[in-house]
Amino acid sequence: MSWLRRPAPLAMPLALLIALGACGFRPLYSERHNAGVTAALAATRIELIADRTGQKLHNFLLDRLNPKGRVARPRYGLKIKVQTQRRELGIRKDETATRANLTLTASYTLRDWRTGRSLYEGFSRSTNSYNILESDFATLAALNDVTTRAARELSEKIKTRLSIFFSQARRPR
């Protein structure tokens, strides 16, 4: 009966689970609790975003918010502006850069489609690094890759923030 003398190794995780359930925690994407969040995301129309980076972000958001295709009768509209900033790092003795950071910043507004009233505003930022190489083609390929990565990361952040907004908006007060 040595197990009676020491606290059970499962006691702490069990106590944490009980405390977590008592605080009102609900999984964000649980179908049982938040089926409306997925429906609200799917009912969001993403407006066109300027330039190639905006097009990449738009396509990633379409995949995440509207996986079954564009909505015929949207309830919400999402307007996004993207800013790109490039900062060179890793300077050699001859003053040429060998590394750079690309920062994409997206400011967005969720609006009610019928009334045009703003429901939620926010911004998200993604910073990714890439190498500046001797070959211009290789540097261009690295820049294209880092832009795609940053756009994908931004789309995930925007989806998460919108999901939280819809989850809180549907929660009874």
GROMACS elastic network, one bead per residue, 0.5 to 0.9 nm:
[ bonds ]
;  ai    aj funct       b0    kb
    1     4     6  0.57506   500
    1     5     6  0.75892   500
    2     5     6  0.54619   500
    2     6     6  0.70293   500
    3     6     6  0.55397   500
    3     7     6  0.73531   500
    3     8     6  0.68878   500
    4     7     6  0.71220   500
    4     8     6  0.78598   500
    5     8     6  0.89277   500
    6     9     6  0.85392   500
    7    10     6  0.83967   500
    7    11     6  0.69413   500
    7    12     6  0.87911   500
    8    11     6  0.52974   500
    8    12     6  0.80222   500
    9    12     6  0.68224   500
    9    13     6  0.81238   500
   10    13     6  0.56104   500
   10    14     6  0.60488   500
   10    15     6  0.85790   500
   11    14     6  0.51366   500
   11    15     6  0.60628   500
   11    16     6  0.86569   500
   12    15     6  0.51142   500
   12    16     6  0.62623   500
   12    17     6  0.87300   500
   13    16     6  0.50122   500
   13    17     6  0.62081   500
   13    18     6  0.86793   500
   14    17     6  0.51261   500
   14    18     6  0.62979   500
   14    19     6  0.86572   500
   15    18     6  0.51706   500
   15    19     6  0.61859   500
   15    20     6  0.85710   500
   16    19     6  0.50550   500
   16    20     6  0.60028   500
   16    21     6  0.85896   500
   17    20     6  0.50119   500
   17    21     6  0.62010   500
   17    22     6  0.86263   500
   18    21     6  0.52092   500
   18    22     6  0.62876   500
   18    23     6  0.89281   500
   19    22     6  0.50736   500
   19    23     6  0.64345   500
   20    23     6  0.54220   500
   20    24     6  0.71914   500
   20    25     6  0.61695   500
   21    24     6  0.58678   500
   21    25     6  0.59196   500
   21    26     6  0.81904   500
   22    25     6  0.75400   500
   26    29     6  0.87372   500
   26    30     6  0.77039   500
   26    33     6  0.72576   500
   26    34     6  0.86642   500
   27    30     6  0.53356   500
   27    33     6  0.76950   500
   27    34     6  0.81637   500
   28    31     6  0.88588   500
   28    33     6  0.81790   500
   28    34     6  0.68170   500
   28    37     6  0.83151   500
   28   160     6  0.89883   500
   28   163     6  0.73682   500
   28   164     6  0.72221   500
   28   167     6  0.71883   500
   29    32     6  0.87623   500
   29    33     6  0.79884   500
   29    34     6  0.62723   500
   29    35     6  0.76819   500
   29    37     6  0.75729   500
   29    38     6  0.76486   500
   29   163     6  0.82816   500
   30    33     6  0.55193   500
   30    34     6  0.56488   500
   30    35     6  0.70794   500
   31    34     6  0.54351   500
   31    36     6  0.84399   500
   31    37     6  0.89202   500
   31    38     6  0.84157   500
   32    35     6  0.63954   500
   33    36     6  0.83618   500
   34    37     6  0.54424   500
   34    38     6  0.73876   500
   34   167     6  0.67834   500
   34   170     6  0.84922   500
   35    38     6  0.56990   500
   35    39     6  0.66413   500
   35    40     6  0.88800   500
   36    40     6  0.59519   500
   36    41     6  0.85101   500
   36   166     6  0.79346   500
   36   167     6  0.78863   500
   36   170     6  0.77702   500
   37    40     6  0.50762   500
   37    41     6  0.61491   500
   37    42     6  0.85456   500
   37   162     6  0.87898   500
   37   163     6  0.60629   500
   37   164     6  0.83961   500
   37   165     6  0.88565   500
   37   166     6  0.56133   500
   37   167     6  0.59112   500
   37   170     6  0.82468   500
   38    41     6  0.51602   500
   38    42     6  0.61565   500
   38    43     6  0.86371   500
   38    65     6  0.79671   500
   38   163     6  0.78294   500
   38   166     6  0.89363   500
   39    42     6  0.50438   500
   39    43     6  0.61606   500
   39    44     6  0.88983   500
   40    43     6  0.50121   500
   40    44     6  0.65823   500
   40    65     6  0.88510   500
   40    75     6  0.77380   500
   40    76     6  0.79983   500
   40   163     6  0.84786   500
   40   166     6  0.70088   500
   41    44     6  0.53969   500
   41    45     6  0.88142   500
   41    64     6  0.85746   500
   41    65     6  0.51719   500
   41    66     6  0.70274   500
   41    76     6  0.85488   500
   41   159     6  0.80344   500
   41   162     6  0.75599   500
   41   163     6  0.71983   500
   41   166     6  0.81124   500
   42    45     6  0.80750   500
   42    64     6  0.87546   500
   42    65     6  0.53096   500
   42    67     6  0.75335   500
   42    68     6  0.80336   500
   42    69     6  0.85477   500
   42    70     6  0.80692   500
   42    71     6  0.69252   500
   42    74     6  0.83882   500
   43    65     6  0.82718   500
   43    66     6  0.76266   500
   43    70     6  0.84692   500
   43    71     6  0.59484   500
   43    72     6  0.85482   500
   43    73     6  0.73661   500
   43    75     6  0.54584   500
   43    76     6  0.63442   500
   43    77     6  0.86336   500
   44    65     6  0.72604   500
   44    66     6  0.76617   500
   44    70     6  0.86846   500
   44    71     6  0.73392   500
   44    74     6  0.56332   500
   44    75     6  0.61310   500
   44    77     6  0.55083   500
   44    78     6  0.67259   500
   44   110     6  0.85754   500
   44   113     6  0.85970   500
   45    62     6  0.86455   500
   45    65     6  0.88407   500
   45    66     6  0.84356   500
   45    70     6  0.72926   500
   45    71     6  0.68371   500
   45    73     6  0.87880   500
   45    74     6  0.57998   500
   45    75     6  0.77866   500
   45    76     6  0.60999   500
   45    78     6  0.60786   500
   45    79     6  0.88353   500
   45   113     6  0.85023   500
   46    49     6  0.85867   500
   46    58     6  0.70376   500
   46    61     6  0.76704   500
   46    62     6  0.73170   500
   46    65     6  0.88685   500
   46    70     6  0.89987   500
   46    76     6  0.86039   500
   46    77     6  0.59737   500
   46    79     6  0.64994   500
   46    80     6  0.81384   500
   47    58     6  0.79712   500
   47    77     6  0.69173   500
   47    78     6  0.59657   500
   47    79     6  0.54206   500
   47    80     6  0.73313   500
   48    54     6  0.77966   500
   48    55     6  0.74099   500
   48    58     6  0.68688   500
   48    79     6  0.77209   500
   48    80     6  0.80369   500
   49    52     6  0.85826   500
   49    53     6  0.83411   500
   49    55     6  0.60003   500
   49    56     6  0.89783   500
   49    57     6  0.79374   500
   49    58     6  0.65575   500
   49    79     6  0.78025   500
   49    80     6  0.63300   500
   49    81     6  0.66053   500
   49    82     6  0.76324   500
   50    53     6  0.76882   500
   50    54     6  0.52715   500
   50    55     6  0.68822   500
   50    81     6  0.76116   500
   50    82     6  0.78203   500
   51    54     6  0.53301   500
   51    55     6  0.63164   500
   51    56     6  0.89270   500
   52    56     6  0.63463   500
   52    57     6  0.87221   500
   53    56     6  0.51376   500
   53    57     6  0.63128   500
   53    58     6  0.85740   500
   53    82     6  0.78732   500
   53    84     6  0.85336   500
   53   104     6  0.89554   500
   53   147     6  0.68612   500
   53   148     6  0.76828   500
   53   151     6  0.70919   500
   54    57     6  0.50248   500
   54    58     6  0.59713   500
   54    59     6  0.85738   500
   54    80     6  0.84255   500
   54    81     6  0.78592   500
   54    82     6  0.64264   500
   54   151     6  0.80168   500
   55    59     6  0.61992   500
   55    60     6  0.86694   500
   56    59     6  0.52177   500
   56    60     6  0.62775   500
   56    61     6  0.86358   500
   56   147     6  0.85626   500
   56   148     6  0.68120   500
   56   151     6  0.63416   500
   56   152     6  0.79835   500
   57    60     6  0.51597   500
   57    61     6  0.61231   500
   57    62     6  0.85707   500
   57    82     6  0.88693   500
   57   148     6  0.81426   500
   57   150     6  0.86967   500
   57   152     6  0.66451   500
   57   154     6  0.73572   500
   57   155     6  0.62706   500
   58    61     6  0.51606   500
   58    62     6  0.61707   500
   58    63     6  0.87638   500
   58    80     6  0.88420   500
   58   151     6  0.86714   500
   58   155     6  0.81391   500
   59    62     6  0.50204   500
   59    63     6  0.63668   500
   59    64     6  0.87735   500
   60    63     6  0.51516   500
   60    64     6  0.63533   500
   60    65     6  0.86432   500
   60   151     6  0.73852   500
   60   152     6  0.60627   500
   60   154     6  0.89160   500
   60   155     6  0.60033   500
   60   156     6  0.84433   500
   61    64     6  0.50021   500
   61    65     6  0.57362   500
   61    66     6  0.76261   500
   61   152     6  0.82666   500
   61   154     6  0.88612   500
   61   155     6  0.53248   500
   61   156     6  0.78696   500
   61   158     6  0.82206   500
   61   159     6  0.74977   500
   62    65     6  0.53773   500
   62    66     6  0.50772   500
   62    67     6  0.66616   500
   62    69     6  0.76482   500
   62    70     6  0.76438   500
   63    66     6  0.57288   500
   63    68     6  0.83170   500
   63    69     6  0.81881   500
   64    67     6  0.59471   500
   64   155     6  0.75552   500
   64   156     6  0.76556   500
   64   159     6  0.70589   500
   65    68     6  0.88834   500
   65   159     6  0.69497   500
   66    69     6  0.53826   500
   66    70     6  0.60382   500
   66    71     6  0.73282   500
   67    70     6  0.81794   500
   68    71     6  0.84027   500
   70    74     6  0.87602   500
   71    74     6  0.57179   500
   74    77     6  0.72288   500
   74   113     6  0.65982   500
   74   114     6  0.88039   500
   75   111     6  0.86689   500
   75   112     6  0.62580   500
   75   113     6  0.51665   500
   75   114     6  0.71073   500
   76   110     6  0.66399   500
   76   111     6  0.55453   500
   76   114     6  0.79990   500
   76   116     6  0.87779   500
   77   109     6  0.80627   500
   77   110     6  0.57018   500
   77   111     6  0.51101   500
   77   112     6  0.63499   500
   77   113     6  0.54668   500
   77   116     6  0.83450   500
   78   108     6  0.67983   500
   78   109     6  0.57443   500
   78   111     6  0.64077   500
   79   107     6  0.83985   500
   79   108     6  0.54936   500
   79   109     6  0.53327   500
   79   110     6  0.66316   500
   79   111     6  0.80653   500
   80   106     6  0.63793   500
   80   107     6  0.57345   500
   80   109     6  0.66353   500
   80   110     6  0.89331   500
   81   105     6  0.81595   500
   81   106     6  0.55467   500
   81   107     6  0.54031   500
   81   108     6  0.63879   500
   82   104     6  0.66844   500
   82   105     6  0.56034   500
   82   107     6  0.66178   500
   82   108     6  0.87137   500
   83   103     6  0.81135   500
   83   104     6  0.57385   500
   83   105     6  0.51850   500
   83   106     6  0.64622   500
   83   107     6  0.85094   500
   84   102     6  0.71003   500
   84   103     6  0.58343   500
   84   105     6  0.65821   500
   84   106     6  0.89708   500
   85   101     6  0.81370   500
   85   102     6  0.58224   500
   85   103     6  0.50981   500
   85   104     6  0.65036   500
   85   105     6  0.82915   500
   86   100     6  0.67978   500
   86   101     6  0.57461   500
   86   103     6  0.63528   500
   86   104     6  0.88879   500
   87    99     6  0.87975   500
   87   100     6  0.55168   500
   87   101     6  0.51937   500
   87   102     6  0.65554   500
   87   103     6  0.81785   500
   88    91     6  0.76775   500
   88    97     6  0.60102   500
   88    98     6  0.77653   500
   88    99     6  0.60796   500
   88   101     6  0.63505   500
   88   102     6  0.87833   500
   88   132     6  0.89553   500
   89    97     6  0.60813   500
   89    98     6  0.67925   500
   89    99     6  0.50452   500
   89   100     6  0.50630   500
   89   101     6  0.72113   500
   90    96     6  0.83348   500
   90    97     6  0.55954   500
   90    98     6  0.52625   500
   90    99     6  0.52598   500
   90   100     6  0.75148   500
   91    94     6  0.79188   500
   91    95     6  0.55910   500
   91    96     6  0.55002   500
   91    98     6  0.61076   500
   91    99     6  0.77115   500
   92    95     6  0.51314   500
   92    96     6  0.54335   500
   92    97     6  0.62629   500
   92    98     6  0.71327   500
   93    96     6  0.74854   500
   94    97     6  0.89421   500
   97   100     6  0.74035   500
   97   131     6  0.88426   500
   97   132     6  0.66999   500
   97   133     6  0.88888   500
   98   130     6  0.87701   500
   98   131     6  0.58684   500
   98   133     6  0.65460   500
   98   134     6  0.88754   500
   99   129     6  0.70833   500
   99   130     6  0.58294   500
   99   132     6  0.51884   500
   99   133     6  0.83312   500
  100   128     6  0.84676   500
  100   129     6  0.56136   500
  100   130     6  0.56036   500
  100   131     6  0.64070   500
  100   132     6  0.69066   500
  101   127     6  0.64920   500
  101   128     6  0.55864   500
  101   130     6  0.64968   500
  101   131     6  0.89542   500
  102   126     6  0.81389   500
  102   127     6  0.56121   500
  102   128     6  0.54104   500
  102   129     6  0.61313   500
  102   130     6  0.78386   500
  102   143     6  0.82785   500
  102   146     6  0.73435   500
  102   147     6  0.74468   500
  102   150     6  0.80934   500
  103   125     6  0.69247   500
  103   126     6  0.55942   500
  103   128     6  0.65182   500
  103   129     6  0.87301   500
  103   147     6  0.88265   500
  103   150     6  0.76669   500
  104   124     6  0.82887   500
  104   125     6  0.56857   500
  104   126     6  0.53367   500
  104   127     6  0.64866   500
  104   128     6  0.87068   500
  104   147     6  0.81369   500
  104   150     6  0.65938   500
  104   151     6  0.74985   500
  104   154     6  0.78939   500
  105   123     6  0.69838   500
  105   124     6  0.57870   500
  105   126     6  0.65667   500
  105   127     6  0.87026   500
  105   154     6  0.81260   500
  106   122     6  0.83686   500
  106   123     6  0.53838   500
  106   124     6  0.53455   500
  106   125     6  0.63616   500
  106   126     6  0.87900   500
  106   154     6  0.74531   500
  106   158     6  0.87364   500
  107   121     6  0.75980   500
  107   122     6  0.58402   500
  107   124     6  0.66051   500
  107   125     6  0.87896   500
  108   120     6  0.83266   500
  108   121     6  0.57760   500
  108   122     6  0.55548   500
  108   123     6  0.59801   500
  108   124     6  0.84591   500
  108   158     6  0.84954   500
  109   118     6  0.67536   500
  109   119     6  0.75345   500
  109   120     6  0.58140   500
  109   122     6  0.66329   500
  109   123     6  0.87437   500
  110   113     6  0.89641   500
  110   117     6  0.86443   500
  110   118     6  0.60172   500
  110   119     6  0.55652   500
  110   120     6  0.50894   500
  110   121     6  0.62886   500
  110   122     6  0.87716   500
  110   162     6  0.84509   500
  111   114     6  0.86820   500
  111   115     6  0.80710   500
  111   116     6  0.55776   500
  111   117     6  0.54370   500
  111   119     6  0.52724   500
  111   120     6  0.70928   500
  111   121     6  0.88612   500
  112   115     6  0.56550   500
  112   116     6  0.51029   500
  112   117     6  0.53913   500
  112   118     6  0.64901   500
  112   119     6  0.66273   500
  113   116     6  0.55149   500
  113   117     6  0.79004   500
  114   117     6  0.82393   500
  115   118     6  0.88538   500
  116   119     6  0.89940   500
  118   121     6  0.74923   500
  120   162     6  0.83423   500
  120   165     6  0.76975   500
  122   158     6  0.85618   500
  122   161     6  0.83782   500
  123   158     6  0.80378   500
  124   154     6  0.64674   500
  124   157     6  0.66746   500
  124   158     6  0.68471   500
  125   150     6  0.86053   500
  125   153     6  0.87532   500
  125   154     6  0.66600   500
  125   157     6  0.84884   500
  126   149     6  0.89870   500
  126   150     6  0.56093   500
  126   151     6  0.79120   500
  126   153     6  0.66392   500
  126   154     6  0.61743   500
  127   150     6  0.67701   500
  128   146     6  0.63039   500
  128   147     6  0.81914   500
  128   149     6  0.77110   500
  128   150     6  0.64652   500
  129   143     6  0.89508   500
  129   146     6  0.69927   500
  130   139     6  0.83290   500
  130   142     6  0.61380   500
  130   143     6  0.67467   500
  130   145     6  0.86185   500
  130   146     6  0.65820   500
  131   139     6  0.68971   500
  131   142     6  0.68680   500
  131   143     6  0.83518   500
  132   135     6  0.83759   500
  132   136     6  0.84079   500
  132   138     6  0.80928   500
  132   139     6  0.52733   500
  132   140     6  0.86390   500
  132   142     6  0.78575   500
  132   143     6  0.85722   500
  133   136     6  0.69909   500
  133   137     6  0.87781   500
  133   138     6  0.64811   500
  133   139     6  0.54264   500
  133   142     6  0.89353   500
  134   137     6  0.88670   500
  134   138     6  0.78260   500
  134   139     6  0.76615   500
  135   138     6  0.52369   500
  135   139     6  0.62954   500
  135   140     6  0.86316   500
  136   139     6  0.51057   500
  136   140     6  0.60813   500
  136   141     6  0.85746   500
  137   140     6  0.50531   500
  137   141     6  0.61492   500
  137   142     6  0.86183   500
  138   141     6  0.50384   500
  138   142     6  0.61658   500
  138   143     6  0.85784   500
  139   142     6  0.50208   500
  139   143     6  0.60977   500
  139   144     6  0.85567   500
  140   143     6  0.50109   500
  140   144     6  0.61097   500
  140   145     6  0.85585   500
  141   144     6  0.50662   500
  141   145     6  0.61467   500
  141   146     6  0.86496   500
  142   145     6  0.50491   500
  142   146     6  0.61405   500
  142   147     6  0.85378   500
  143   146     6  0.51756   500
  143   147     6  0.60939   500
  143   148     6  0.86161   500
  144   147     6  0.51470   500
  144   148     6  0.62711   500
  144   149     6  0.86944   500
  145   148     6  0.51706   500
  145   149     6  0.62139   500
  145   150     6  0.86549   500
  146   150     6  0.60584   500
  146   151     6  0.85221   500
  147   150     6  0.51403   500
  147   151     6  0.61178   500
  147   152     6  0.85750   500
  148   151     6  0.51389   500
  148   152     6  0.61480   500
  148   153     6  0.86050   500
  149   152     6  0.51593   500
  149   153     6  0.61892   500
  149   154     6  0.86280   500
  150   153     6  0.50638   500
  150   154     6  0.60941   500
  150   155     6  0.86071   500
  151   154     6  0.50502   500
  151   155     6  0.61737   500
  151   156     6  0.87406   500
  152   155     6  0.51680   500
  152   156     6  0.64514   500
  152   157     6  0.88412   500
  153   156     6  0.52052   500
  153   157     6  0.63539   500
  153   158     6  0.87369   500
  154   157     6  0.50651   500
  154   158     6  0.60964   500
  154   159     6  0.84990   500
  155   158     6  0.51669   500
  155   159     6  0.60731   500
  155   160     6  0.85592   500
  156   159     6  0.51508   500
  156   160     6  0.61480   500
  156   161     6  0.86896   500
  157   160     6  0.51348   500
  157   161     6  0.62356   500
  157   162     6  0.86145   500
  158   161     6  0.51998   500
  158   162     6  0.61031   500
  158   163     6  0.84484   500
  159   162     6  0.51781   500
  159   163     6  0.59886   500
  159   164     6  0.86017   500
  160   163     6  0.50328   500
  160   164     6  0.62356   500
  160   165     6  0.86460   500
  161   164     6  0.51155   500
  161   165     6  0.62130   500
  161   166     6  0.87054   500
  162   166     6  0.61384   500
  162   167     6  0.84066   500
  163   166     6  0.51801   500
  163   167     6  0.59523   500
  163   168     6  0.85478   500
  164   168     6  0.61066   500
  164   169     6  0.84501   500
  165   168     6  0.52784   500
  165   169     6  0.60329   500
  165   170     6  0.86871   500
  166   170     6  0.62121   500
  166   171     6  0.86634   500
  167   170     6  0.54367   500
  167   171     6  0.63718   500
  168   171     6  0.51478   500
  168   172     6  0.84061   500
  169   172     6  0.80746   500
  170   173     6  0.89075   500
